[in-house]
Amino acid sequence: MCLAYPGTKWFMGRNELKRLMASTYVTFQKVMRFHNLPKSCYKLNGQYNYIEFVNGSRIDLLDLKYLPSDPLYERFGSLEFTGGFIEEAGEVHFGAFDTLKSRINRHFNKELNIHAFIFLSCNPKKNWLYTVFYKRWKNKTLPDNYCFIQSLYFDNPYTASSYKASLSQLSDPSKKQRLMFGNWEYDDDPNSIFEYDAIIDMFSNEFILESDERYISSDLAMKGRDKFVVSSWKGLVCEFPIVQSISDGKSIEQALKLTSKKCHVPRSHVVADSDGMGNYLESYMEGIKTFHGGGKAVNSETFANLRSECYFKLAEMVNQRRIRVKTGDPGVREQIVNELSMIKSLDIDDTEKKQRIMKKDDIKENLAGSPDFADTLMMRMVFELEAKAIMGFI
């Protein structure tokens, strides 16, 4: 594209610039040699990290590493590109891709009639690539502005004959399934706390009967944030009477009051997250519980905080097939499966550390969204932990 369209500007990005130079740039040089293009037609600027062509086109080499000091990737905010390429996108934070989408189609696209695009290469990985691309492609719901092309090693007639043998000798079944067979669903991550089959079974555990014990757990959301989700429980049977994208404070308060009244749930059996809106709500719905995920766990000797304890408790009950979810919405079902599949523990091999769940920001990055349904299910476990504590089991 640089050679075909003089003066255009592109990018090649990877999670670490060092690896980009050690691997991707080396492949770039091989491609140039393969096409018999002389070295004199381009020059690498190692000081400012870009490749410049004799016709004025250039490729910026980007370090896409996530920086806590720049969580929104504002360092790319003023850049203008014709298009670009992200190598090993599974290693890259969703925020980098999301920001770079807004930086293309800004440099000679209209003048040269060039369709703007970002090309991503990756191996199967259950993070935002799975949620944004693969899952939608598989379900035939991929948006028109996205495209997914699956390519396995045997699709390439130029693949070295030894590559198949190398893949066949992989001892890790998860790596072999992903790298050799392109299996996105295979997940042998020891940090996963929910069993995939158990998550699926939640929607067909019809042997779990409703009881007279009524509860409500809710993940709150104001305008511009995530979903406002309310779960109504009859014992361990859950339904979702409210799933809204946008809600104001007054409508959230009214919706919870109405749901509580309609479902015959006492205030002491209502829990809502305490992130700003929850604290406000408590003053208007006296007697409800506000969930402080970073607060002290009921069993503080084992768990790092209440959020971690509740997620481990939820995983225990889901894996034991003790929870049933009733929903006729396939979109809600798919979202619950995706969200729970992304919940993982930290420091699993360190027996001296307290058990904890990965940070919510990391879960949101993997999902390219917020775990609204998972958090709602998780908060219901407060009442299970309370019951155990009262009975002296904790």
N, C-alpha and C positions, 0 to 999 in steps of 0.2 A: 504493500500500500504506500509506503514511503517513496519507493522508486516510481510507482505509477502516478502518484499525485504530489508534485513538488510543493514544498512549503507546508505540508500537513504536519500535525503534531500528535503523537501517540504516547502510550505508556505501557511498560511491562512492570508488573508488581508482584512481589512475593512477601511472605511474612517477615523475612529477614533479608536485607540487602546483601549480606555476606553470602547467603545461599543462592541468591539470585545470580550473583557474579560467578560463583563456583560451579553452578549447574546450568541455569537458563541461558546465561550469556555464552557459555561454552557451546551449547546446542545452537544458539544463534550463529556462531561462527561456522559451525559445521554446515548449516543450511546455506550460508553465503558461499562456502566452498563448493557445495554440491551443485549450485547453480552457476558455478564458474564466474562469480562476481568478484572483481579484484578488491583487495583491501583498501585501495585508494578511493573507493566510492563512499566510504564511511570512516568515521573517526570516533573513538571512545574518549569522552571527557571524564576522566576519573575523579576530578576534583568536584564537579557538580553533578556527576552521575547521569549522563545522557549520551546517546549515540547520535551523531549528526551526519547527515548525508550531504553529498556535494550539491544536490539540488535544493537544499534548504530545509528538507524535512528532518524531523528528529524523533527519537524515542526516549522519553524520560524513564529512568530506572528507579522505581519507588520502593521504599521500605514501608510495608503495610502493618508493621507491628503495632499492637494496641498499646497505647500509653495512658496510664491513669491521669497524667497531666493534660491529655488531649483526648478525652473519651469520645468526642463528637467528630474527630478527625478534621478539626478546623485548619490544620496545616495544609490541607488540600483545597481549602475554600476558595482561593483566588486563581487556581489553575484552570486552564482551558485546553481541552483536548478534542481531537477529531474522533478518537475512539481508543480502545486499549485492551489489554490482556492481563489476566490474573493467573499466575501459575500456582498449582497446588492450592486451590481455593479452600479446600477443607481445613487448612492450617490458618486461614485468614479470618479475622473478626468480621461479623456481618456488617458492622458499622463502616468498615472500609469500602465494601462493595456498595453499600447504600449511599455513601457520600460520593464515590466516583461516578455513580450513575448520573449525578447532577452536574458533573464536570465535562461530560462528553457532549458532542453535537454543538460545540462552541468555537471550533476553529476550522474555517473554510468548508464546512459541511454543505451549507446552502450554495456557496459560490461554485463548488465543484460537484454538487449533486451527489454527495456521499452519505449513505445511510449510516447513522451513528450506531455503534455496537460495542459491547464489552464481551470478550470471549473468556471463558473460565475453563481451566483444565482441573481435573480432580480424580481421586479415587473415592469409592463409596465411603461415606462417613455419616453417622447419624447426628448431624447438627443442622444448621440453617439450610445447607444444601439439600438435605433430605426433605425438610419441610417445605422450602420455597420451590424447589425444582422437581426432585424425583417423585415425591408422593403425589404431587399434582399431575405430573406426566403420567404416572401409573393409573390415576383415577380419571384421566382425560379431562382435567379441569385446569390445565396449565394456561395462564393468560396468553393472549395473542402476542404480547411483546416479549415473551420468553420462549426459548426453545431448548429442548434437552435431546442430546444425541448420545446414545449408549454405544461405546466402542470397547470391545473385548480384545484380548491379545491376538486371537486368531482372525480378527477382522482385518488385520494389517498384513498384507502379503510380504512386506519387507522386514517383518519382525525377525530378529536373529533366532535361529533354530534352537539355540541353547536357552532362550527365555522360557519356553514351555517347561523345559526340564527344571529350571530354577524355581518356577512357581510350583511345580508338582512336589518339590522337595521341602516346601514350607511346612514346618511342624505345627505351627499355630493354626488351628482350624479356622479361626476368625479371619486371620490374614489371608489364608488360602481362598476362603469364600469371597472375600471382598476383592482381592487383587486378581485372582484367576477367573472367577465366575461372575464378578460384578454384582454380588449379592448385597444389596443395601439393607435388607431386613435382618441379616445375620448379625447378632450383637452378643459377643461373648465377653463383655466388659465386666470384670469382677466388682467394679464399683456400682453397678446397677443394683438397686434394692428391690425393684418390682420385677416379678417374672412376667414375661410377655404373655404367655398363655393364661396366666391368672388375670391379667388386665382384660383380656378378651372375654374371659369367663364372667366378669362382673355383669355383663349385659344379658347373661342367660342363666344366672344363678337363681332360678325360679323356686328352688327349695327353701330359699330364705324368705320367711314370711314377715309381713308387716306387724308391728306391735303398737301398743298404745303410747309408748314413749315417743314424744314428738320433739324435734329439734329443727333449728334453722342455723345454717352457717353461710356467711356471705363475704364475698370479695368485692369491696366497694370501688367505684371509679367515678371520677368527675369528668366533665367535658374536657376532651383532649388527652385523656389518659387511656386506660385499658377498659376491658369489659366490666360491667356491673353484673355480677353473677350471684344468684340466690339459690341455695340448695335446701330443699325441704325433706326432712327425714321422718320416717315412721320406723323407729328402731334403727336397723341397719339397711333399710331400703331407701334409696335416694332418688329424688326427682329434681328437675330444675325449672321451677315455675317462672323464673325471671332470668333472661340473658339479654342485656342491652349494651349497645356500643357507647351511647352518650347519655349521661344523666346529670341533673343538677342536684344540689343538696336537698332541696325540698321534695323533689320527686323520689329520691332515694329513701328519705324518711317515711313518706307516705306509702311507698311500695312495701317496705319492710313491715310497717304497722298493719297494712291490709293483709299481707301474707301471713303474718303471725296470727291475726284474728281468724282468717279463713281456715288456716290449718290447725287451729287450736293449740298453738305453741306458747307456753308461758315465757315471760321476759327472761327468766333465769336460764332458759334453754335456747337463747338466741346469742350467737357469737358473730362479731364482725371484726375485720382487721382494724388495727389502731392507727394506720397511716393517715394522720391528719383528719380525714373524714370520720373515722371511727371514734375519735375522741370527741368530736363535735356531736356525733349521733348519740353518744351516751348521755349527754345532758338533756336530750329531747325524748329519749326512750329509756327512762330510768329503770335500772335493774338488768339491762343486757350486759353481756360480757364483751370486753374489747380485747382483741388478740394482740399480744406483744411478742412477736416472733423472736426478737433478740433477748427476751427476758429469761429469767431463770427457769430451767427445766424442773418438772416435778421430781424426776429422778436425776438430780444434778450431779451425782457421782458418776453417772454413765454418759449423760448427754450434755453437749456444749451449750445448748439453748433450747427453748420451748419449741421453736420451729423444727429443729432437727428431731427432737423427741416425737413430735406429732407425725412427722413424715415416716419415721421408722415404725411407729405404731400403725399407721395407715398401710405401709408395705406389709407388715406382719398379717394384718387382717385381710388384705387383698390376696396375698399369697396363700392364705389358709381358706380362701373362698368363703369368707364370712360377710362380704358386702355385695349388695346388688344395686345396680344403677338402671333406672327405667327412663328411657328416652326413645322417642320415635324419630328424632332428628339425626340423620347419618353424619351431618357436619359436626354436631356436638360430640357424638361418639368418637369420631376420628380425632377430634381435638383432644379429648380426654386420653386416648391411647397415646397420641404423640407426646402430650405433656408428661404423663407418668413415666413414659419410656426415657425421658430426658433427666429425670430426677436421680442423682447419683450421690454417693457418699464420698467424703474426703478422708485421706489418711487411713484407708482401710487396713493397711498392713502394720500400722503403728498401734500396738496394743496399749501403749502407755498414754495415748491421747484420748480425750473424750470423743464419742461418736458425733459427727456433724455432717450436715448436708452441704453440697456445693452452694456457693453464693447465688442469690437470686439473679444478679446481673449476668452471671455466666449461663444460667438456665435460659434467661431471656435472649441471650446472644445465640444460643444453640437453636432455640425455637423461632428466632426472628419475631418474637412477640412475648407476651407475658403469660405465665402459667395460671391463668385465672381459675379454670376449673379444678386443677390440681390443688391449688391453695384453698379453694372452698372445701374440697373433700378433706384436706389435711386438717383444717380448723375444727371439723366435727370431732376429731380425736381428743380434743380437750375434755369432752365429757366422759370419754372412756377412761382417760388418765385420772380424772377426778374421782370416778367411781372406784378405781383400783386403790387410789390413795386413801380414800375414806375407809375402805375395807381392809387396809393395812397390807396390801400386796406390794406397795412401793415404799 
